[in-house]
Amino acid sequence: MSAPLSGPGSATRTPGREPARPGLPRTSRTARNHAPITATGLVVKVVLLGLVAGIALWAAFPLIEAGHWIGLGVLVATTAALFYLYLGRRHIPAKYLVPGTLFLIAFQVLPVLLTASTAFTNFGDGHRGSKDDAVVAIQTSSVKQVPGSTEYSLTIATKGDPATGPLTFLLSDPKTKEVFAGDAGGLRQLDAGAVTVSSLSGKITAADGYTVLNIGQASSRSDAVTALIVPTDDGAIRSNGLTRAYEGKAARAYDAGCDCIRDSESGKTWTADEKVGSFVAADGERLSQGWKVNVGLKNVGAVLTDPNISGPFFGTLAWNFAFAIGSTGFTFLLGMAIALALHSPRMRGTNLYRMLLILPYAMPSFAMLLVWRDMFNTDFGLLNNLFGLDVDWFGGAWSARVAVLLVQLWLGYPYMFLVATGALQAIPRELTEATSVDGASPWQSFKAVTLPLLLVALSPLLIASFAYNFNNVNAILFTTEGGPFAPDNPRNGATDLLITYTYRLAFGAQGAEYGLAATVSIFIFAIVATVSAISFRRTRKQEEVYS
């Protein structure tokens, strides 16, 4: 067994210790991990942790009030973990990973989970709250004035901005001289010393904590005034114009014995159906006000089997793929062709050309979309007047689709031109010169060397561009608004993408259907995720071939 080497230029390595380096002091791992914190770093840490504590306290009180103990426990555990992590000097990698992870959960994971949970409900107009809320809304909306009911002098007020703040009825009883404040939460008696009542009209002209609206301000919000109903023990209070209010009786009442709503005037009965979250009569009539329930896979089945939904859905899906592939493919081909032309060593003035070619990319896209919409105008548009055409671009399905793709081509090719230019400059010229020496034509050289290397570099960007264009809501809403629409289907237009179709389902004129829209959103997510996963897998195989 030979002795260890020693002498100039060699060092004996002791197991578990780092060899000494000439000219550098030996620093232990402990010292490196416990480097002193500067005063600035300490101030920043204190401020950020104080902000975390403030947010935690702000979020804790509503959770305690609502009795959400699981949420409170998660909040406390998360806050304690953050303080433990950032007050200590260990776990350095986690200090950098945790903020990004929390933001990922807050802005990506939670919205996806919320959307997925909504997809299995009937959440939408008329089905937003609980069953108790639905009963209260049905009873108060059926309130009618009866002879001998109390009439009040009415003053419209708010606790916020006169134009947007929540409305409150300030009421004075001309018989008892009592004063009240009422809103959707109920009626509350006010202290007579906190209000000022006009001796002439009997109306309240001022009240502590409220902003009284004048006639003009109240008139501008007349719809909200009419819609406001103040529930009381015996019925509800509704406005009669802007200066009077009355307490009426509800014509419809809930009967817990039969779990139904009875109409005292017509005698009709609507029984609760827990499967659909509505009160349904024997003849199939449903009351418009219902409640939120879990409907299972009903929305998924409607998207796939209901002719009124599945037909537009699959037709829109086919156009959606055509739009995303066409927008990405055409812009890539044009941008790459221009980049190849300017990459030629024989080309002069390339800097000027590049500056001019990226102008569309430098302009705000939404403004350019509005300009292009006017350029496609049938009567006054630049395209028809310039080329002597008489095309109703947005009147026909295929002409509207061609117009949208042309706009996308003009807006998108500068980006592809820039990334293709950068990728071309990274390809060694020796490779293309070697193919020419071997007798390959320029096309053969491009096909065998340049294009494969370009695709290796740009495939992730092309996949991202496809995913972006698949949900490119601006390109549709700012040009065609989804049209043209068939006379029998105002929900779905010829140029609608799934995202604009979903938007119209959620906020359409027929009433919001958030559960159904969330289901379509899940389909969109699944489609884009599947296409992206397959594409990235093929990209990795391509990288292995050309690496």
C-alpha positions in Angstrom: 0.0 0.0 0.0 1.6 3.3 -1.2 1.8 6.4 1.0 -0.2 9.4 0.1 1.4 11.9 -2.3 2.8 15.0 -0.7 4.9 17.9 -1.8 4.5 21.1 -3.8 1.2 21.3 -5.7 -0.4 18.4 -3.8 -2.6 18.3 -0.7 -3.7 15.6 1.5 -7.6 15.5 1.4 -9.1 14.6 4.8 -12.4 12.9 4.5 -15.3 15.3 5.3 -13.3 18.5 4.8 -12.7 20.7 1.9 -9.1 21.2 0.7 -7.6 24.5 1.5 -7.2 26.9 -1.4 -4.1 29.1 -1.6 -4.9 32.8 -0.9 -8.5 32.1 0.3 -9.4 31.9 4.0 -11.2 28.7 5.1 -14.9 29.4 5.6 -17.1 26.9 7.3 -20.5 25.9 5.9 -22.1 27.1 9.0 -20.6 30.6 8.6 -21.8 30.7 5.0 -25.4 29.8 5.9 -25.5 32.3 8.7 -24.2 35.4 6.9 -25.1 38.6 8.7 -28.2 40.5 7.7 -27.8 44.1 6.6 -29.8 46.9 8.0 -31.8 47.3 4.8 -32.5 43.6 4.6 -33.8 43.7 8.2 -36.1 46.6 7.5 -37.5 44.9 4.4 -38.1 41.7 6.3 -39.9 43.5 9.2 -42.1 45.4 6.7 -43.0 42.3 4.7 -43.7 40.2 7.8 -45.8 43.0 9.3 -47.8 43.2 6.0 -48.3 39.4 6.2 -49.5 39.7 9.8 -51.9 42.6 8.9 -53.4 40.6 6.0 -53.8 37.6 8.3 -55.6 39.7 10.9 -57.8 41.3 8.3 -58.8 37.9 6.9 -59.3 36.3 10.3 -62.2 38.4 11.5 -64.6 37.5 8.6 -63.7 33.8 9.0 -64.4 33.9 12.7 -67.7 35.8 12.2 -68.8 33.2 9.5 -67.7 30.3 11.6 -65.3 29.0 8.9 -62.9 27.2 11.4 -61.2 25.1 8.8 -60.3 28.2 6.8 -59.2 30.0 10.0 -56.9 27.0 10.8 -55.3 27.1 7.4 -54.8 30.8 7.7 -53.1 30.5 11.1 -51.0 27.6 10.0 -49.8 29.4 6.9 -49.0 32.6 8.7 -47.1 30.7 11.4 -45.1 28.7 8.8 -44.2 32.0 7.0 -42.9 33.6 10.2 -41.0 30.4 11.1 -39.4 30.3 7.6 -38.4 33.9 7.3 -37.4 34.6 10.9 -34.9 31.8 10.9 -31.6 31.6 8.8 -32.2 28.1 7.5 -34.1 26.7 4.5 -32.6 29.3 2.1 -34.1 27.7 -1.1 -37.6 27.6 0.5 -37.4 31.3 1.1 -37.3 31.9 -2.6 -39.7 29.1 -3.6 -42.5 29.8 -1.1 -43.7 33.2 -2.5 -44.0 31.9 -6.0 -45.8 28.8 -4.8 -48.3 30.9 -2.8 -49.0 33.2 -5.8 -49.4 30.1 -8.0 -51.9 28.7 -5.6 -53.8 32.0 -5.2 -53.9 33.0 -8.8 -53.9 29.7 -10.7 -54.9 26.7 -8.6 -57.7 28.2 -6.6 -59.4 29.8 -9.6 -59.2 26.5 -11.5 -60.7 24.6 -8.5 -63.4 27.3 -8.1 -64.3 27.0 -11.8 -64.4 23.2 -11.5 -66.7 23.3 -8.5 -69.0 25.7 -10.2 -69.2 23.5 -13.2 -71.2 20.9 -11.2 -73.8 23.4 -10.0 -76.7 25.3 -11.5 -75.2 28.6 -10.3 -76.6 31.5 -12.4 -79.4 34.0 -12.5 -82.1 32.9 -10.2 -79.9 30.3 -8.6 -77.3 32.3 -6.7 -78.1 31.9 -3.1 -79.6 29.5 -0.6 -83.1 28.1 -0.5 -84.0 30.5 2.4 -82.8 33.4 0.2 -85.1 32.2 -2.6 -88.1 32.0 -0.3 -87.5 35.5 1.0 -87.1 36.8 -2.6 -90.3 35.1 -3.8 -92.4 36.4 -0.8 -91.1 40.0 -1.0 -91.5 40.2 -4.8 -95.2 39.3 -4.4 -95.9 42.1 -2.0 -99.0 44.1 -2.9 -100.6 47.1 -1.2 -103.7 46.3 0.7 -106.4 48.8 1.9 -105.5 50.4 5.2 -101.8 49.5 5.1 -99.3 52.0 6.5 -98.0 54.7 4.1 -94.7 56.5 4.7 -93.1 59.7 3.5 -90.1 58.4 1.5 -86.6 59.8 1.2 -84.0 58.1 -0.9 -80.5 57.9 0.6 -77.3 56.1 0.4 -74.2 55.5 2.6 -71.8 55.9 -0.3 -71.6 57.5 -3.7 -75.0 58.9 -4.7 -74.6 57.3 -8.2 -73.4 53.9 -7.2 -73.8 53.4 -3.4 -76.3 51.0 -1.9 -79.7 52.6 -1.5 -81.6 53.0 1.7 -85.2 54.1 2.3 -85.5 56.8 5.0 -89.2 56.6 6.1 -91.3 58.7 8.4 -94.7 57.6 9.7 -97.1 60.6 9.4 -99.3 59.1 12.2 -96.8 58.1 14.9 -94.0 60.5 13.8 -91.6 57.6 14.1 -88.6 57.4 11.6 -87.0 54.4 10.1 -84.3 53.3 7.8 -84.9 50.3 5.5 -82.9 48.3 3.0 -82.8 44.7 1.7 -81.7 43.6 5.2 -84.8 44.8 7.0 -86.3 47.8 8.7 -84.6 49.7 11.6 -86.0 52.4 13.8 -83.9 55.6 13.9 -83.4 58.0 16.8 -85.5 61.1 16.3 -82.6 63.3 17.3 -80.4 61.9 14.5 -82.7 63.0 11.7 -84.2 66.2 10.4 -87.9 66.1 9.3 -89.5 68.8 7.1 -92.5 70.3 8.9 -94.2 70.9 5.5 -93.8 67.6 3.6 -93.1 65.3 6.6 -90.1 63.9 4.7 -86.6 63.3 6.2 -84.3 65.9 4.8 -81.1 64.8 6.7 -79.9 61.8 8.7 -76.7 61.1 10.5 -74.5 58.7 8.5 -76.6 58.9 5.3 -76.4 61.0 2.1 -79.8 62.1 1.0 -80.3 62.1 -2.8 -82.1 64.9 -4.5 -84.8 64.3 -7.0 -82.4 64.3 -10.0 -80.1 61.8 -8.4 -83.0 59.6 -7.2 -84.6 59.7 -10.7 -81.4 58.5 -12.4 -81.6 55.4 -10.1 -85.3 54.9 -10.4 -84.9 51.2 -11.5 -82.9 50.4 -8.4 -85.4 52.3 -6.2 -88.3 50.3 -7.7 -86.4 47.0 -7.2 -85.6 47.7 -3.6 -87.9 45.8 -1.2 -87.6 46.1 2.6 -88.8 43.0 4.4 -90.8 43.4 7.6 -92.5 41.1 10.0 -95.9 41.5 8.4 -94.8 41.8 4.7 -92.5 44.3 3.0 -92.2 47.9 2.2 -92.0 49.1 -1.4 -91.7 52.5 -3.0 -94.6 54.2 -4.7 -92.8 56.8 -6.8 -89.9 58.7 -5.2 -91.7 60.4 -2.4 -94.1 57.7 -1.0 -93.8 54.1 0.3 -96.2 51.6 1.5 -96.2 48.4 3.6 -97.9 45.6 1.8 -98.7 41.9 2.2 -97.1 39.1 0.3 -99.5 37.2 -2.0 -97.2 34.2 -1.9 -96.0 32.4 1.2 -93.8 29.4 2.0 -95.5 26.4 3.7 -92.9 24.3 5.5 -95.4 21.4 5.9 -95.5 20.7 2.1 -92.2 22.4 1.3 -93.9 24.6 -1.2 -95.0 28.1 -2.1 -98.7 28.9 -2.1 -100.4 31.8 -3.8 -103.2 33.2 -1.7 -104.9 34.8 -4.7 -104.9 32.0 -7.3 -104.5 29.0 -4.9 -101.6 27.7 -7.1 -98.8 25.7 -5.4 -95.2 25.3 -6.4 -93.4 22.4 -4.7 -89.6 22.4 -4.0 -87.5 20.2 -6.3 -84.1 19.8 -4.7 -82.6 18.3 -7.9 -83.0 21.5 -10.0 -83.1 24.0 -7.1 -86.5 25.5 -8.1 -90.1 25.5 -7.0 -92.1 23.6 -9.6 -95.9 23.5 -10.1 -97.9 20.4 -11.2 -98.1 21.8 -14.8 -94.3 22.1 -14.9 -94.1 25.9 -14.4 -91.1 27.0 -12.4 -90.7 30.1 -10.3 -87.9 32.3 -11.6 -86.2 32.5 -8.3 -84.5 29.3 -7.2 -81.4 28.3 -5.2 -78.0 26.9 -5.9 -77.7 23.1 -5.8 -75.2 20.4 -7.0 -76.4 19.0 -10.3 -73.6 16.5 -10.8 -72.7 15.8 -14.5 -75.9 17.5 -15.8 -73.9 20.4 -17.3 -71.4 18.1 -18.9 -74.2 16.0 -20.4 -75.9 19.2 -21.7 -72.7 20.3 -23.5 -72.3 16.9 -25.1 -75.9 15.8 -25.8 -78.3 18.8 -25.7 -78.8 19.8 -29.4 -79.2 23.5 -28.4 -75.7 23.4 -26.8 -73.8 20.5 -28.3 -74.4 21.7 -31.9 -72.9 25.2 -31.3 -70.2 23.8 -29.1 -68.8 21.3 -31.6 -69.1 23.7 -34.5 -67.4 26.4 -32.5 -64.7 23.9 -31.4 -63.9 23.1 -35.1 -63.6 26.8 -36.0 -61.6 27.4 -32.8 -58.9 24.9 -33.9 -58.9 26.3 -37.4 -58.5 29.8 -36.0 -55.7 28.9 -33.6 -53.8 26.8 -36.1 -54.3 29.3 -38.9 -53.4 32.3 -36.8 -50.2 30.6 -35.5 -49.3 28.9 -38.8 -49.8 31.8 -41.2 -48.0 34.3 -38.9 -45.1 31.9 -38.5 -44.7 31.3 -42.2 -44.9 34.9 -43.1 -42.6 36.0 -40.2 -40.1 33.2 -41.1 -40.1 34.1 -44.8 -39.3 37.7 -44.1 -36.7 36.8 -41.5 -35.0 34.5 -44.1 -35.0 37.3 -46.7 -33.4 39.8 -44.4 -31.0 37.2 -43.1 -29.3 37.0 -46.5 -25.9 38.6 -46.6 -26.8 40.1 -49.9 -29.6 42.1 -48.3 -29.0 45.8 -47.8 -30.8 48.2 -45.4 -32.0 45.4 -43.1 -32.2 47.7 -40.1 -34.7 50.0 -41.8 -36.8 47.1 -43.0 -36.8 45.6 -39.5 -37.9 48.8 -38.0 -40.8 49.1 -40.4 -41.8 45.5 -40.1 -42.3 45.6 -36.3 -44.6 48.6 -36.4 -47.8 46.4 -36.1 -46.2 44.8 -33.1 -45.5 48.1 -31.5 -49.1 49.4 -31.8 -51.8 48.6 -29.2 -53.6 45.5 -30.5 -57.1 46.5 -29.3 -56.8 49.9 -31.1 -55.6 48.2 -34.3 -58.4 45.7 -34.1 -60.9 48.6 -34.0 -59.2 50.2 -37.0 -59.3 47.0 -39.0 -63.0 46.6 -38.2 -63.6 49.9 -39.9 -61.4 49.0 -42.8 -63.6 46.0 -43.5 -66.8 48.1 -43.5 -68.9 47.2 -46.6 -69.8 50.8 -47.7 -67.0 53.0 -46.4 -64.2 50.5 -45.6 -60.7 51.1 -47.1 -60.4 47.5 -48.5 -63.5 47.6 -50.6 -62.9 51.2 -51.8 -59.2 50.5 -52.6 -59.7 47.3 -54.5 -63.1 48.1 -56.0 -64.8 45.3 -54.1 -68.3 44.9 -52.9 -67.8 42.3 -50.2 -69.9 42.2 -47.0 -67.0 41.0 -44.9 -68.9 40.6 -41.7 -72.2 39.6 -43.2 -71.2 36.1 -44.3 -69.7 33.3 -42.1 -66.7 32.5 -44.3 -65.9 36.1 -45.3 -65.9 37.1 -41.6 -63.6 34.2 -40.8 -61.2 35.2 -43.6 -61.3 38.8 -42.3 -60.4 37.7 -38.8 -57.5 35.6 -40.0 -56.2 38.5 -42.2 -56.2 40.8 -39.1 -54.4 38.2 -37.1 -51.8 37.7 -39.8 -51.1 41.5 -39.8 -50.9 41.7 -36.0 -49.0 38.5 -35.4 -46.3 38.2 -38.1 -43.9 40.8 -36.5 -43.6 38.7 -33.4 -42.8 35.6 -35.4 -40.4 37.7 -37.5 -38.5 38.8 -34.4 -38.2 35.3 -32.9 -37.3 33.7 -36.2 -34.6 36.4 -36.8 -33.0 35.6 -33.4 -33.2 31.8 -34.0 -31.6 32.2 -37.5 -28.7 34.2 -36.0 -28.0 31.3 -33.6 -27.6 28.8 -36.4 -23.9 28.6 -37.5 -23.5 29.5 -41.2 -21.0 26.7 -41.5 -23.8 24.2 -41.5 -25.6 25.7 -44.5 -22.3 26.3 -46.3 -21.5 22.6 -45.8 -24.7 21.5 -47.4 -24.0 23.8 -50.4 -20.5 22.3 -50.7 -22.2 18.9 -50.8 -24.2 20.1 -53.8 -27.5 20.7 -52.0 -29.8 23.4 -53.5 -31.0 26.3 -51.2 -34.3 24.7 -50.8 -32.7 21.4 -49.8 -30.4 23.2 -47.4 -33.4 25.0 -45.8 -35.4 21.8 -45.5 -32.6 19.6 -44.1 -30.8 22.1 -41.8 -32.4 25.5 -41.3 -36.1 24.5 -40.8 -35.4 21.6 -38.3 -33.1 23.8 -36.2 -35.6 26.7 -36.3 -38.4 24.3 -35.1 -36.3 23.1 -32.3 -35.8 26.6 -31.1 -39.2 28.0 -31.8 -41.5 25.0 -31.0 -42.2 26.1 -27.4 -43.1 29.6 -28.7 -45.4 28.1 -31.3 -47.1 26.0 -28.7 -47.6 29.1 -26.5 -48.9 31.1 -29.5 -51.4 28.3 -30.3 -52.6 28.3 -26.7 -52.9 32.1 -26.7 -54.8 32.2 -30.0 -57.1 29.4 -28.9 -58.4 31.8 -26.2 -57.8 35.1 -28.1 -61.0 36.9 -27.0 -59.9 40.3 -28.2 -59.4 39.3 -31.8 -63.1 38.3 -31.9 -64.9 40.8 -29.7 -63.1 43.9 -31.2 -63.7 42.9 -34.8 -66.8 40.7 -35.4 -68.2 40.5 -31.9 -68.7 36.8 -32.7 -71.0 37.4 -35.6 -72.6 36.9 -37.9 -75.4 35.2 -36.0 -78.0 32.8 -37.2 -81.6 34.1 -36.7 -82.5 31.2 -34.5 -79.3 31.2 -32.4 -78.3 34.6 -30.9 -76.0 32.9 -28.5 -73.4 31.6 -31.0 -71.9 33.3 -34.0 -69.9 32.1 -37.0 -66.6 33.6 -35.7 -67.2 32.8 -32.0 -64.4 31.0 -30.2 -65.2 28.8 -27.3 -64.1 31.5 -25.0 -66.4 34.1 -26.5 -69.2 31.5 -26.6 -68.5 30.8 -22.9 -68.6 34.6 -22.1 -72.0 34.8 -23.9 -73.3 31.9 -21.9 -72.2 33.5 -18.6 -73.4 37.0 -19.4 -75.9 36.6 -22.2 -79.2 38.4 -22.6 -81.1 35.2 -21.8 -79.6 35.3 -18.2 -76.3 34.2 -16.8 -75.6 30.5 -16.6 -72.3 30.4 -14.7 -72.4 26.7 -14.1 -72.8 25.9 -17.8 -70.1 28.4 -18.7 -67.7 26.9 -16.1 -68.3 23.5 -17.7 -67.3 24.9 -21.1 -64.2 26.5 -19.5 -63.2 23.1 -18.1 -63.4 21.7 -21.7 -61.3 24.5 -23.0 -58.7 23.9 -20.3 -58.6 20.2 -21.0 -58.2 20.7 -24.8 -55.4 23.3 -24.5 -53.6 21.2 -21.8 -53.8 18.0 -23.9 -52.6 19.7 -27.1 -49.8 21.4 -25.3 -48.7 18.2 -23.6 -48.6 16.3 -26.8 -46.8 19.1 -28.6 -44.1 19.5 -25.9 -43.6 15.7 -25.9 -42.9 15.8 -29.7 -40.7 18.8 -29.2 -38.5 16.9 -26.7 -38.1 14.1 -29.1 -37.1 16.5 -31.8 -34.6 18.1 -29.5 -33.0 14.7 -28.8 -32.6 14.1 -32.6 -30.9 17.4 -33.3 -29.0 17.9 -30.0 
